[in-house]
Amino acid sequence: RLLSPLEGALQDYVLTDGKLHADDTPVPVLLPGNKKTKTGRLWTYVRDDRNAGSELAPAVWFAYSPDRKGIHPQSHLAGFSGVLQA
């Protein structure tokens, strides 16, 4: 909770670029009281145009979801307009 303002600012910075690289990675999640893990997803959104001559700082924003349903990246990228490379 203390880092929420920083997380929001980082998300805004990453999503204001016109080009994003994105990927999701499975992560094991152990819920309290369970003995087995479930598979969550860690979504990674990268802003980095240094190869195109940009001097803006590259950045990565991570978002977690409990599954791989398309609604999660749709909500993460709401308001983004540009090129998404996955």
N, CA, C and O atoms as CSV, one atom per row, in Angstrom:
chain,resi,resn,atom,element,x,y,z
A,1,ARG,N,N,0.820,-1.198,0.000
A,1,ARG,CA,C,0.000,0.000,0.000
A,1,ARG,C,C,0.858,1.254,0.000
A,1,ARG,O,O,0.504,2.253,-0.626
A,2,LEU,N,N,1.972,1.206,0.692
A,2,LEU,CA,C,2.829,2.390,0.744
A,2,LEU,C,C,3.406,2.740,-0.625
A,2,LEU,O,O,3.672,3.908,-0.909
A,3,LEU,N,N,3.597,1.742,-1.462
A,3,LEU,CA,C,4.196,1.980,-2.772
A,3,LEU,C,C,3.164,2.209,-3.873
A,3,LEU,O,O,3.533,2.353,-5.039
A,4,SER,N,N,1.890,2.244,-3.526
A,4,SER,CA,C,0.841,2.427,-4.530
A,4,SER,C,C,1.040,3.671,-5.395
A,4,SER,O,O,0.864,3.585,-6.610
A,5,PRO,N,N,1.401,4.831,-4.821
A,5,PRO,CA,C,1.623,6.004,-5.676
A,5,PRO,C,C,2.775,5.796,-6.664
A,5,PRO,O,O,2.696,6.241,-7.809
A,6,LEU,N,N,3.824,5.134,-6.233
A,6,LEU,CA,C,4.959,4.863,-7.118
A,6,LEU,C,C,4.555,3.879,-8.213
A,6,LEU,O,O,4.920,4.054,-9.376
A,7,GLU,N,N,3.807,2.850,-7.841
A,7,GLU,CA,C,3.354,1.859,-8.817
A,7,GLU,C,C,2.468,2.521,-9.865
A,7,GLU,O,O,2.596,2.235,-11.055
A,8,GLY,N,N,1.578,3.394,-9.435
A,8,GLY,CA,C,0.710,4.103,-10.369
A,8,GLY,C,C,1.484,5.018,-11.298
A,8,GLY,O,O,1.177,5.101,-12.488
A,9,ALA,N,N,2.480,5.703,-10.770
A,9,ALA,CA,C,3.305,6.591,-11.596
A,9,ALA,C,C,4.114,5.787,-12.608
A,9,ALA,O,O,4.257,6.202,-13.758
A,10,LEU,N,N,4.639,4.649,-12.190
A,10,LEU,CA,C,5.406,3.797,-13.095
A,10,LEU,C,C,4.506,3.245,-14.198
A,10,LEU,O,O,4.900,3.216,-15.364
A,11,GLN,N,N,3.311,2.810,-13.838
A,11,GLN,CA,C,2.354,2.328,-14.835
A,11,GLN,C,C,2.044,3.428,-15.849
A,11,GLN,O,O,2.062,3.183,-17.055
A,12,ASP,N,N,1.763,4.624,-15.368
A,12,ASP,CA,C,1.464,5.746,-16.264
A,12,ASP,C,C,2.633,6.034,-17.196
A,12,ASP,O,O,2.432,6.252,-18.391
A,13,TYR,N,N,3.853,6.036,-16.661
A,13,TYR,CA,C,5.040,6.328,-17.468
A,13,TYR,C,C,5.222,5.275,-18.562
A,13,TYR,O,O,5.463,5.615,-19.721
A,14,VAL,N,N,5.107,4.012,-18.196
A,14,VAL,CA,C,5.303,2.936,-19.173
A,14,VAL,C,C,4.230,2.991,-20.257
A,14,VAL,O,O,4.536,2.821,-21.437
A,15,LEU,N,N,2.992,3.222,-19.874
A,15,LEU,CA,C,1.890,3.178,-20.834
A,15,LEU,C,C,1.754,4.436,-21.682
A,15,LEU,O,O,0.950,4.452,-22.614
A,16,THR,N,N,2.514,5.495,-21.390
A,16,THR,CA,C,2.429,6.698,-22.224
A,16,THR,C,C,3.309,6.603,-23.459
A,16,THR,O,O,3.204,7.447,-24.350
A,17,ASP,N,N,4.167,5.606,-23.534
A,17,ASP,CA,C,4.995,5.422,-24.723
A,17,ASP,C,C,4.115,4.881,-25.845
A,17,ASP,O,O,3.095,4.244,-25.584
A,18,GLY,N,N,4.499,5.128,-27.067
A,18,GLY,CA,C,3.725,4.657,-28.211
A,18,GLY,C,C,4.013,3.222,-28.595
A,18,GLY,O,O,3.355,2.666,-29.474
A,19,LYS,N,N,5.003,2.613,-27.935
A,19,LYS,CA,C,5.351,1.225,-28.250
A,19,LYS,C,C,5.665,0.483,-26.966
A,19,LYS,O,O,6.447,0.953,-26.140
A,20,LEU,N,N,5.048,-0.687,-26.802
A,20,LEU,CA,C,5.279,-1.517,-25.620
A,20,LEU,C,C,5.676,-2.922,-26.031
A,20,LEU,O,O,5.227,-3.444,-27.051
A,21,HIS,N,N,6.508,-3.507,-25.230
A,21,HIS,CA,C,6.798,-4.934,-25.320
A,21,HIS,C,C,6.074,-5.564,-24.137
A,21,HIS,O,O,6.110,-5.026,-23.030
A,22,ALA,N,N,5.415,-6.701,-24.362
A,22,ALA,CA,C,4.654,-7.328,-23.283
A,22,ALA,C,C,4.832,-8.840,-23.301
A,22,ALA,O,O,5.043,-9.447,-24.351
A,23,ASP,N,N,4.744,-9.425,-22.129
A,23,ASP,CA,C,4.815,-10.875,-21.992
A,23,ASP,C,C,4.203,-11.252,-20.654
A,23,ASP,O,O,4.098,-10.424,-19.749
A,24,ASP,N,N,3.806,-12.497,-20.541
A,24,ASP,CA,C,3.337,-12.994,-19.251
A,24,ASP,C,C,4.124,-14.250,-18.903
A,24,ASP,O,O,4.541,-15.008,-19.778
A,25,THR,N,N,4.313,-14.447,-17.623
A,25,THR,CA,C,5.096,-15.569,-17.120
A,25,THR,C,C,4.293,-16.274,-16.035
A,25,THR,O,O,3.721,-15.619,-15.163
A,26,PRO,N,N,4.246,-17.602,-16.081
A,26,PRO,CA,C,3.561,-18.313,-15.003
A,26,PRO,C,C,4.377,-18.259,-13.714
A,26,PRO,O,O,5.598,-18.411,-13.732
A,27,VAL,N,N,3.689,-18.042,-12.604
A,27,VAL,CA,C,4.351,-18.028,-11.297
A,27,VAL,C,C,3.549,-18.892,-10.328
A,27,VAL,O,O,2.321,-18.814,-10.293
A,28,PRO,N,N,4.245,-19.721,-9.536
A,28,PRO,CA,C,3.525,-20.519,-8.546
A,28,PRO,C,C,3.069,-19.631,-7.391
A,28,PRO,O,O,3.828,-18.793,-6.904
A,29,VAL,N,N,1.831,-19.821,-6.963
A,29,VAL,CA,C,1.255,-19.013,-5.887
A,29,VAL,C,C,0.719,-19.962,-4.817
A,29,VAL,O,O,-0.078,-20.854,-5.109
A,30,LEU,N,N,1.157,-19.763,-3.592
A,30,LEU,CA,C,0.678,-20.573,-2.474
A,30,LEU,C,C,-0.293,-19.735,-1.658
A,30,LEU,O,O,0.098,-18.768,-1.005
A,31,LEU,N,N,-1.553,-20.113,-1.703
A,31,LEU,CA,C,-2.572,-19.388,-0.953
A,31,LEU,C,C,-2.557,-19.852,0.495
A,31,LEU,O,O,-2.285,-21.024,0.759
A,32,PRO,N,N,-2.844,-18.961,1.443
A,32,PRO,CA,C,-2.855,-19.355,2.857
A,32,PRO,C,C,-3.782,-20.553,3.099
A,32,PRO,O,O,-4.923,-20.572,2.637
A,33,GLY,N,N,-3.280,-21.536,3.819
A,33,GLY,CA,C,-4.075,-22.707,4.150
A,33,GLY,C,C,-4.032,-23.820,3.119
A,33,GLY,O,O,-4.505,-24.925,3.383
A,34,ASN,N,N,-3.467,-23.545,1.940
A,34,ASN,CA,C,-3.367,-24.574,0.902
A,34,ASN,C,C,-2.001,-25.228,0.947
A,34,ASN,O,O,-1.006,-24.587,1.286
A,35,LYS,N,N,-1.955,-26.499,0.609
A,35,LYS,CA,C,-0.678,-27.203,0.568
A,35,LYS,C,C,-0.108,-27.253,-0.841
A,35,LYS,O,O,1.079,-27.520,-1.028
A,36,LYS,N,N,-0.950,-26.998,-1.825
A,36,LYS,CA,C,-0.514,-27.023,-3.216
A,36,LYS,C,C,-0.521,-25.603,-3.776
A,36,LYS,O,O,-1.296,-24.745,-3.351
A,37,THR,N,N,0.361,-25.389,-4.734
A,37,THR,CA,C,0.390,-24.082,-5.384
A,37,THR,C,C,-0.589,-24.062,-6.551
A,37,THR,O,O,-0.937,-25.097,-7.120
A,38,LYS,N,N,-1.017,-22.864,-6.884
A,38,LYS,CA,C,-1.785,-22.616,-8.099
A,38,LYS,C,C,-0.890,-21.781,-9.006
A,38,LYS,O,O,0.124,-21.241,-8.564
A,39,THR,N,N,-1.267,-21.680,-10.264
A,39,THR,CA,C,-0.464,-20.907,-11.202
A,39,THR,C,C,-1.096,-19.544,-11.427
A,39,THR,O,O,-2.208,-19.443,-11.946
A,40,GLY,N,N,-0.381,-18.496,-11.034
A,40,GLY,CA,C,-0.780,-17.128,-11.326
A,40,GLY,C,C,0.024,-16.643,-12.522
A,40,GLY,O,O,0.829,-17.389,-13.080
A,41,ARG,N,N,-0.188,-15.414,-12.910
A,41,ARG,CA,C,0.547,-14.847,-14.049
A,41,ARG,C,C,1.166,-13.524,-13.631
A,41,ARG,O,O,0.541,-12.723,-12.935
A,42,LEU,N,N,2.393,-13.307,-14.061
A,42,LEU,CA,C,3.065,-12.027,-13.884
A,42,LEU,C,C,3.193,-11.408,-15.268
A,42,LEU,O,O,3.945,-11.893,-16.113
A,43,TRP,N,N,2.452,-10.338,-15.485
A,43,TRP,CA,C,2.447,-9.641,-16.775
A,43,TRP,C,C,3.537,-8.576,-16.742
A,43,TRP,O,O,3.643,-7.811,-15.783
A,44,THR,N,N,4.334,-8.536,-17.787
A,44,THR,CA,C,5.454,-7.604,-17.873
A,44,THR,C,C,5.231,-6.670,-19.056
A,44,THR,O,O,4.989,-7.117,-20.177
A,45,TYR,N,N,5.315,-5.374,-18.795
A,45,TYR,CA,C,5.161,-4.360,-19.834
A,45,TYR,C,C,6.425,-3.504,-19.836
A,45,TYR,O,O,6.792,-2.923,-18.814
A,46,VAL,N,N,7.088,-3.430,-20.990
A,46,VAL,CA,C,8.401,-2.783,-21.084
A,46,VAL,C,C,8.338,-1.604,-22.045
A,46,VAL,O,O,7.800,-1.695,-23.148
A,47,ARG,N,N,8.903,-0.501,-21.587
A,47,ARG,CA,C,9.083,0.697,-22.416
A,47,ARG,C,C,10.585,0.876,-22.589
A,47,ARG,O,O,11.302,1.117,-21.618
A,48,ASP,N,N,11.062,0.758,-23.831
A,48,ASP,CA,C,12.503,0.901,-24.080
A,48,ASP,C,C,12.731,1.174,-25.560
A,48,ASP,O,O,12.706,0.251,-26.375
A,49,ASP,N,N,12.949,2.412,-25.902
A,49,ASP,CA,C,13.195,2.802,-27.292
A,49,ASP,C,C,14.618,3.295,-27.505
A,49,ASP,O,O,14.865,4.089,-28.413
A,50,ARG,N,N,15.553,2.840,-26.687
A,50,ARG,CA,C,16.939,3.283,-26.840
A,50,ARG,C,C,17.508,2.911,-28.206
A,50,ARG,O,O,18.300,3.668,-28.766
A,51,ASN,N,N,17.119,1.755,-28.752
A,51,ASN,CA,C,17.623,1.355,-30.073
A,51,ASN,C,C,17.125,2.272,-31.179
A,51,ASN,O,O,17.727,2.328,-32.251
A,52,ALA,N,N,16.041,2.986,-30.935
A,52,ALA,CA,C,15.502,3.928,-31.911
A,52,ALA,C,C,16.008,5.346,-31.659
A,52,ALA,O,O,15.531,6.296,-32.278
A,53,GLY,N,N,16.974,5.489,-30.750
A,53,GLY,CA,C,17.567,6.789,-30.479
A,53,GLY,C,C,16.915,7.579,-29.360
A,53,GLY,O,O,17.299,8.722,-29.116
A,54,SER,N,N,15.950,7.006,-28.681
A,54,SER,CA,C,15.290,7.718,-27.592
A,54,SER,C,C,16.228,7.864,-26.401
A,54,SER,O,O,16.983,6.950,-26.071
A,55,GLU,N,N,16.168,9.020,-25.766
A,55,GLU,CA,C,16.957,9.251,-24.561
A,55,GLU,C,C,16.095,9.156,-23.300
A,55,GLU,O,O,16.580,9.396,-22.195
A,56,LEU,N,N,14.829,8.811,-23.467
A,56,LEU,CA,C,13.955,8.633,-22.309
A,56,LEU,C,C,14.329,7.352,-21.576
A,56,LEU,O,O,14.729,6.362,-22.190
A,57,ALA,N,N,14.196,7.386,-20.276
A,57,ALA,CA,C,14.582,6.235,-19.458
A,57,ALA,C,C,13.699,5.029,-19.758
A,57,ALA,O,O,12.475,5.154,-19.817
A,58,PRO,N,N,14.312,3.861,-19.948
A,58,PRO,CA,C,13.509,2.651,-20.094
A,58,PRO,C,C,12.865,2.302,-18.755
A,58,PRO,O,O,13.351,2.711,-17.701
A,59,ALA,N,N,11.785,1.553,-18.800
A,59,ALA,CA,C,11.096,1.176,-17.562
A,59,ALA,C,C,10.305,-0.102,-17.788
A,59,ALA,O,O,9.925,-0.435,-18.911
A,60,VAL,N,N,10.069,-0.807,-16.690
A,60,VAL,CA,C,9.269,-2.030,-16.716
A,60,VAL,C,C,8.189,-1.915,-15.653
A,60,VAL,O,O,8.454,-1.492,-14.528
A,61,TRP,N,N,6.975,-2.295,-16.017
A,61,TRP,CA,C,5.868,-2.340,-15.067
A,61,TRP,C,C,5.361,-3.770,-15.019
A,61,TRP,O,O,5.094,-4.375,-16.057
A,62,PHE,N,N,5.227,-4.310,-13.820
A,62,PHE,CA,C,4.748,-5.670,-13.614
A,62,PHE,C,C,3.342,-5.628,-13.024
A,62,PHE,O,O,3.040,-4.801,-12.163
A,63,ALA,N,N,2.491,-6.529,-13.498
A,63,ALA,CA,C,1.135,-6.644,-12.961
A,63,ALA,C,C,0.836,-8.125,-12.742
A,63,ALA,O,O,1.177,-8.963,-13.577
A,64,TYR,N,N,0.203,-8.440,-11.626
A,64,TYR,CA,C,-0.127,-9.830,-11.293
A,64,TYR,C,C,-1.594,-10.113,-11.589
A,64,TYR,O,O,-2.450,-9.243,-11.430
A,65,SER,N,N,-1.873,-11.341,-12.019
A,65,SER,CA,C,-3.255,-11.816,-12.117
A,65,SER,C,C,-3.294,-13.284,-11.695
A,65,SER,O,O,-2.301,-13.999,-11.833
A,66,PRO,N,N,-4.426,-13.724,-11.189
A,66,PRO,CA,C,-4.519,-15.103,-10.709
A,66,PRO,C,C,-4.661,-16.136,-11.829
A,66,PRO,O,O,-4.562,-17.337,-11.578
A,67,ASP,N,N,-4.893,-15.675,-13.071
A,67,ASP,CA,C,-5.043,-16.591,-14.200
A,67,ASP,C,C,-4.642,-15.860,-15.482
A,67,ASP,O,O,-4.188,-14.716,-15.436
A,68,ARG,N,N,-4.813,-16.528,-16.623
A,68,ARG,CA,C,-4.362,-15.962,-17.892
A,68,ARG,C,C,-5.521,-15.424,-18.747
A,68,ARG,O,O,-5.371,-15.262,-19.958
A,69,LYS,N,N,-6.630,-15.157,-18.147
A,69,LYS,CA,C,-7.782,-14.657,-18.896
A,69,LYS,C,C,-7.445,-13.320,-19.552
A,69,LYS,O,O,-6.728,-12.494,-18.988
A,70,GLY,N,N,-7.979,-13.131,-20.751
A,70,GLY,CA,C,-7.692,-11.929,-21.518
A,70,GLY,C,C,-8.162,-10.635,-20.883
A,70,GLY,O,O,-7.685,-9.557,-21.238
A,71,ILE,N,N,-9.092,-10.733,-19.950
A,71,ILE,CA,C,-9.593,-9.520,-19.288
A,71,ILE,C,C,-8.487,-8.803,-18.521
A,71,ILE,O,O,-8.539,-7.584,-18.354
A,72,HIS,N,N,-7.489,-9.546,-18.054
A,72,HIS,CA,C,-6.420,-8.925,-17.271
A,72,HIS,C,C,-5.555,-7.985,-18.118
A,72,HIS,O,O,-5.413,-6.818,-17.752
A,73,PRO,N,N,-4.967,-8.443,-19.241
A,73,PRO,CA,C,-4.214,-7.477,-20.042
A,73,PRO,C,C,-5.102,-6.379,-20.631
A,73,PRO,O,O,-4.648,-5.254,-20.839
A,74,GLN,N,N,-6.365,-6.707,-20.899
A,74,GLN,CA,C,-7.275,-5.665,-21.388
A,74,GLN,C,C,-7.421,-4.553,-20.361
A,74,GLN,O,O,-7.405,-3.374,-20.714
A,75,SER,N,N,-7.563,-4.920,-19.099
A,75,SER,CA,C,-7.698,-3.885,-18.071
A,75,SER,C,C,-6.361,-3.198,-17.810
A,75,SER,O,O,-6.333,-1.997,-17.542
A,76,HIS,N,N,-5.259,-3.934,-17.883
A,76,HIS,CA,C,-3.943,-3.306,-17.693
A,76,HIS,C,C,-3.686,-2.252,-18.770
A,76,HIS,O,O,-3.126,-1.192,-18.493
A,77,LEU,N,N,-4.102,-2.557,-19.999
A,77,LEU,CA,C,-3.794,-1.689,-21.135
A,77,LEU,C,C,-4.928,-0.731,-21.495
A,77,LEU,O,O,-4.884,-0.090,-22.545
A,78,ALA,N,N,-5.932,-0.629,-20.645
A,78,ALA,CA,C,-7.037,0.298,-20.916
A,78,ALA,C,C,-6.483,1.709,-21.081
A,78,ALA,O,O,-5.743,2.196,-20.226
A,79,GLY,N,N,-6.834,2.345,-22.156
A,79,GLY,CA,C,-6.359,3.701,-22.410
A,79,GLY,C,C,-5.065,3.753,-23.202
A,79,GLY,O,O,-4.693,4.822,-23.687
A,80,PHE,N,N,-4.369,2.636,-23.349
A,80,PHE,CA,C,-3.130,2.618,-24.136
A,80,PHE,C,C,-3.476,2.630,-25.613
A,80,PHE,O,O,-4.340,1.880,-26.066
A,81,SER,N,N,-2.795,3.486,-26.357
A,81,SER,CA,C,-2.938,3.463,-27.811
A,81,SER,C,C,-1.539,3.515,-28.395
A,81,SER,O,O,-0.758,4.419,-28.100
A,82,GLY,N,N,-1.246,2.558,-29.203
A,82,GLY,CA,C,0.080,2.465,-29.790
A,82,GLY,C,C,0.327,1.055,-30.268
A,82,GLY,O,O,-0.608,0.291,-30.508
A,83,VAL,N,N,1.588,0.718,-30.403
A,83,VAL,CA,C,1.996,-0.598,-30.883
A,83,VAL,C,C,2.320,-1.480,-29.687
A,83,VAL,O,O,3.079,-1.090,-28.800
A,84,LEU,N,N,1.737,-2.672,-29.673
A,84,LEU,CA,C,2.012,-3.647,-28.625
A,84,LEU,C,C,2.708,-4.834,-29.262
A,84,LEU,O,O,2.139,-5.515,-30.115
A,85,GLN,N,N,3.934,-5.077,-28.846
A,85,GLN,CA,C,4.690,-6.221,-29.345
A,85,GLN,C,C,4.697,-7.282,-28.258
A,85,GLN,O,O,5.204,-7.055,-27.160
A,86,ALA,N,N,4.132,-8.444,-28.569
A,86,ALA,CA,C,4.043,-9.513,-27.572
A,86,ALA,C,C,4.896,-10.700,-27.981
A,86,ALA,O,O,4.948,-11.700,-27.264
